[in-house]
């Protein structure tokens, strides 16, 4: 093949965006790079992830080549005749340029979604399964808002937006047990399809929407629950960038006038922010030595983004729902959101590890964590959320309590008279977690229903670590070894739902 006829020599499309520098793959191999975005032609041809130095510095989106995959059933699900080309023409700059241009990204996303979910019933099943499972322990998607965008009766005449299609695909990721997924999450078609479509949308340079952030949060949660911490870390970084572009880092976004005029919109934004914080902190907490430092810890905003409950007083009482989910409440307007408060507790507890404050402040934080966690589920685990609702909030609260007081087990922290010691508080959290092992049959059912948060896996692992290190010392627990074995057995059961439990179980 002559240089003139080489795909790399073909005149580039005029509507292809260009990176300021060559990609890292071409730089490493000392090859010519056309700098095209979201992926250069050479990376497209070699099915290699196209990455630039800016991605490493800013945690920017890295466009996988799954979206440009040739042959067989592509991760985009062979969405239509537009992408069905012979292998001889694959990789030409004109073809790659037309894909990058994403002239009909909404149609592409819709066809991709339907290729995976097949029909309207498939979409309805995903929506129903998601709200019966993951929605009980993390609040990211507002069901009425989603269904208003979906309009299932007219889905073929008026397809939903690309962002909504991606959101539904991401919801489907959280509805399946890990054991029925492919051996590696990296071979999951739905996952790659969503990531690829994200790349196409983001390459257009448009301001993100709330629905895009919701989908990216679910991607990060999927990656965390499937023991993909590096991918989850980068996804959280992209979520943070979206939140900045949406204006959430500006204090005026949350001012009193906007609270009065747009309480529902701000409550949704606050809900998504604290979901972002929780995933961010869980990724950081699960790996030692600050391997994945928290994105949200040192933003220096000059203010703290309010919790969702701070907006309830602006929402008419007629729209507020029940206190607890004994009758399902799907509108974020009407929901109590304890996981946001748990995220606040866990974030502040983790920051204490690296930037300790006076003992009085730690004591106040500790009291707030205990009050919040016990209020959720009762001392005996038979509280108002005992049916499995909001298990992520309970797990985050217990992790926060253990993280906050674990250093005191080593240092022998002195507490004021009448105040529980760090050992007593850690013992409370560990015992609370261990009590779950006494209800194995009940938790098998909840796990099968998808109603137990993956963060419980780390709660059990961390409780086991503290028992191993301090069980016969500061914690004074003569049964520590038996409790560790019980927790390990339950962790193996959890591994049937969440792969992260299987990764941590041997340790």
N, C-alpha and C positions, 0 to 999 in steps of 0.2 A: 504494500500500500504506500502510495506516494504521500509526501508531506501535505500536498494540497488536498488529497482525498481523505486524510485522517480526520476522524471526528473532532479531535482537538484543534484541528486547523480550520474547521468550519466557521464561517463568520458568526459571531455571537448574536443572539437575539437582542434587539434594542431595548426590550423591557426587562432584562435580567439585571438585578441589583448586583453590585460588586463590593467585595470586602476591601478594606484599605491595604491588607497584606495577604501574602500567599498563605494557604492553609498549612497546618503543622505536618500533615502527611506528605505533601509535595515538598515542603522545606526539608524534611528529614531524608527523603529519597532523592533530593536535589533534582526534582522534575519541574517542568514548566507548569504553572498553575494559572487558570483563567480567572481565579478569584471570584467566581460566580457564587451567589447566595440563593438558597441556603446551603448548597453543596456544589463544589466545583465538579467539572465534567470528569476529571480523572478519578475522583472518589466515587462518582456515580458508576463509572464503568467497572471499578474494582470492588463495588459494594462495601466501601469503607466509610466509617463515620467521618464526616468532614468537620474538623474542629479548628478554631482559630485561637490565637493567644488571648484575644478579648474574652473568649468563653471561660478561660481558666481564671482570668482576673476578676471578672464581674459575675461569674456563675451564670452567664447568659445561656440561652437555649442552644443546645447542640443538635443539629439536624441529622437524624439517622437516615441511612439510605434505604430503610425499609419502605419509605414512600416511593422509591424509584426502583423497586425490586422487580427483576424480570424473570419470567418463567413460572409455570404452575400457578397455584393460588397465592397471590401476593398478600402481604399483611394488610394491604388496602382492599383486599377482598375482590380483586378484578372488578372494580366498581362500574365499569361500562366500556363501551367500544372505544372511547377516547384513549384509554390506556392500553388497548390490546394491539400491540405492534409486533412485527416480526423481530427475531433476535438480530437480524442484520441491521435494522434501523435503530435498535436500542442504543442509547448513548450519544446519538448525534446532538449537537448543541441546540438545533432547532427544536427537537423533541423535548430535551431537558428544559429548555427555556419555556416551552409552552406549559409544561407541568408546573414549573416554578411560578409562572405568571398567575396560575390558579384562577383562570378567567371565571370558572364556575365552581369555586371551592365549596359552595353550599350544596350544589348538586353532587359533587364528588363525595362530600361527607355523608350525605343522605344515602347514596348508593352503597357506600362502604358499610354504613350501619346496617342497612337492609341485607347486605350479603352475609353478615354475621348473625343477625337476629332473625332473619328470614321474612317475618311478616308482622302484622300489627299485634298479633297475639304474643309474639316474642318480645316486643317492646313492652306490652302491658305486663308481661310476666317479670321482666327486669324491674320495672317501676314498683310493682307490688312486692317483689322479693326484697328489694332494697329497703323499702320503708318498713318492712316487717323484721328486718335484721339489722343492718349497719346503722340505720337511722335511730335505733333504740339506744345506741351508745355514742354516736357522734352526730352533731347537727351541722350539716353543710348545705343540704338541698331543701328548698322550700317547695313542698309538693304542689300547692295551688298555683304558684308561679310557674312551675315546670309544666303542669298540665294545661295551663292557659297558652303556653308556647307550643305545646304538642298537638292539641286538638286532633286526637286520634281518628275521629270520624272523617276528617278531611286531609289526612296526612299525605295522600297521594296527589291531591289537587294543589295543596299548599304545603310543601315540605317544610319542616322546621329548619332553623338556621344551622349553620355548620357548628357553631358553639354548642347548641342544644344537642345535636347528634353526638358530638364528642362527649358531652356530659353523660348521656345515656350509656355510651360505651364504657365510660369510667365507672358508672354505677354498676354495670354488669360485672366489673372486676371484683367488686366487693360482695357479690351475692353467691360466689362459689367457694366451697371449701378448697383449701390449698391442695388437698390430696387428689382432687379431680382435675387440677390444672396440669399443664405439661410439666415434665420433669424439671425443667428450668423455667422460671418466669420470663427469661429472655427469649423463649420460643412461643410465648403466648400471643396469638394473633390479635386479640382485642387490645392488648397492651400496646403492641407495636403500631396498630392502626391509629389508636388515639394519639400516640406520640408523633407519628408521622403527620397527621392532620394538624396537630398543634404547630409543627414546624412550618407548614404551609401558611397557616393563619398569621403566625408571628412574623413570618418573612414579609408580609404585606405592610408591616409597620403601623398597624392600626392600634388605637388605644384599647386596651383590654376591657372586657365587660365582666360583670359579676359572675356570669355563668361560666366564663373561661377560667376564672379563679377557682370556682367551685370544682370544675373538672380537674384542674391541676392539683388541687388539694387532695382529691380522691386518688390521683396518680401517686402522689407522695405517700399517702396512707397505704396504698397497695404495695408500694416498694418497701415501706417500713415493715409491714406485716409479712412480707415474703423474704425478709432478711437480705434486702438490697440497700444497705445504709448509704453507700456512696451516691447511688441514683436518687434516693430519697432526699439526701442532703442538697443535691443540685436542684431537685424539684422544689424544695422549700425556698431555695434562693430565688428561683423564678417567681414563686408566689409572692415573695417579698418585693420584687421588682414591680409586679403587677399592682400590689397594694400602694406602692409609691405613685405609680402612674394614675391610679384611681383617685389620688388626692388624700389618702387616709393619713399621710404623715404630716399634713397641714392642720394645725390646731383649729383653724377657721372652719374646716370641714365638720367639726363636731360642736360648733358653738351653739349657744342657747336658742337662737332664732331658727337654725336648721333643725334642732331637736323638736321644736314645736311644730314646724312645718312639714318635716319629713321623718317622723319617728320610726315608721316601719322600714324605710330605706336604711336609716342609720342603725337600727337594731340588726338588720341583716348584715350590714358591713361589719359591725362589731362582732357578730357571731362568727363570721368568716375570719376576722382577724385573730380571734382567740383560738379558733380551730387551727389556724396557721401556727400560732405560738405553741399550742400543745404538741403538734407533730414535730416542730422544731426542737422543743425541749426533750421529747422522748427519744429522738434520734441522737441527741447529744448525751443524754443520761445513760443510754445503753452501751456506750463505748467509752472506755477510760482514757485518761490523759488528754482530754479535750481533742480527741481525734477529729471530732466534728463539732467545733465550737458553735454556740447558738448564734444564728443570724440575728435574732431579735433582742439580744441582750444589751448591746451597746449602740443603739441607734441615735442616742442623744436628741430625741425629739423635743425635749423640754416640757413634755406633758405625757400623761399615760392615757392611752386610748381607753375609753369607758367600757364597762362590761355591758352585755345585753340588757341585764335587769335595770340598768340606769335609764332605759328608755320606756319602760313599762308605764310610768306615770304620765307619759304623753300620749299613750294609746288608749282610745276609748274603752271603758270597762266592758262594753258589749263584745269587744273583739278578743278580750283576754280569755284564755282557756282554763282548764282545770289545773289544780296545783300539781297533780301527779297524773301519769299516763295510764290510769286504770281504764280510761276510755281514750283511744288513740287521738292525739292532737298532732296534725301535720303542718299547720301553718306556724312559721317562726314567730309571727305576731303574737300567737296565743300560747307560746311555749315557755315554761321555765327552762333555763339553760345552765344547769349546774356544772357542766363540763367546762364552761368558760371560766367560772370561778376556780375550778380545779386547775385549769391551765395557768391562771394567775398565781395560785399557790405554788405550783411546781416550778414556774419560771423564777419566782422570787427565792424559793428554796435553793435552786441551782445557782443563782447568782451569789447567794451567801457563801457558797463553797470557795468562790474566787475573790469576792469582795465583801468580807464579813462586816457586819454592822454591830453596834453595841448590843450587849446581851439582852437588854430590855426590848429592843426591836425584834430580836430573834424569838423572844418569848411571846411577844404579841403575834408574830407570824405563826408560831407553833400552835398557839391557842386557836387562831383563826382556822388553821388547817384541820385540827381535831374537831372543832365545832361544825365545820362544813361537812367533813367526811362522815361523822357520826350522824349528823342530821339527814344525810342522804339515805343511809341504809340501816341505821340503828347499831347499837353496840354489838348485838347478837346477829347482825345480818338479816334481820327480819323487819326492817324498816319499810317505808312506803315505796321504795324502789326495789324491793326484794325479788320482784318477778323478773329481774334481769335488765330492767330499764336503766340507762345511764351508767352501765358498768364501767365505761371509760372514765367517768368522773370519779368513781370510787377508787379505781386503780391509780389514777393520777394523784389523788389526795394521799393515798398510802405511800406511794413512791416519794412524794414530797416530804412526808413526815420522816421517812427513813433517811433520805438524803440530807435533810436538815440536821438530824441528830446523830448520824453515824460518826462524824468526827469527834463528838463528845465521848464516845465509847473508848477512844484511844487517849484522849487528853484528860479524862476525869473531870469534866466541867462541873464547877460548883454552882448549885442553884439555890435561890432563896428558900428559907424554911417554908414548908407547906407546898412547895412547887415540885411537881414530878421531875425526876432527873431525866437526862437524855436516855439512859438505859430503860427506864420505865416507859418512855414514849416509843422507843424502838420496839420494845417488847410488846406493847399494845398493837402496833402495826403488824409485826410478824405474826402474832397470835391471830389477829383478824384474818390475815391471808391464809394461815394454816387451817383455820376453821372451814375454809372452802373444801379442803380434802376430806372432810367428814360428810360432805354432801355430794359425793361423786356422781351418783345416779342423776341427781337434779341438774348438775352442771353438764353432764353428757347431753341431756335434752337441750339445754340452753345453747351449748356449742353447736349441736346439730342444726339448731334454728338460726345460727349466726348471731346470737344475741349477747355474746361475750366479747369484749374488746381485746384486740391483740396485746394491748399494754399490760394485761394481766400476766402474760408470759414473763415480762421483765420484772413485774412485782414479785412473782414467785422466785425467780432466779436471784434477785437482789436479797430477798428475805433469806434464801438458802445460804448465800454468801455471808451474810451477817451472822447467821447461826453457826456456820463453820468457823468463822474467825473469832466470834465472841460468845458462842453458846455456853461454854463451860467457864467463861470468864465474866466479863461485865454484864452479860445478860442473865447469868446464873440459871440456865435452863438445863436440867439433868436429862431432859428428853430431846435435846437438840438433834442428835443423830437420827432418831426415829422421825422427827419432823422433817428433816432434810430428805429422807427417803420417801416420805409421803408426798412432799412437794415435787420431787423428781417424778414420781409415778403419775401425778396429776399433770405435770408438764408434758409427759409423753402422750397423754390423752389430748391435751390442747394442740399438740403437733398435728393431729388429724384435721384441725381446722386452719391453723395458722403455721406456716413454715418457720416463722421466727422462733416458735417454741421448740421445734425440732433442732434448730441450729444451736440454741442455748442449752438444750437438755443435757448433752454430754458434759458440759462444763459444770 
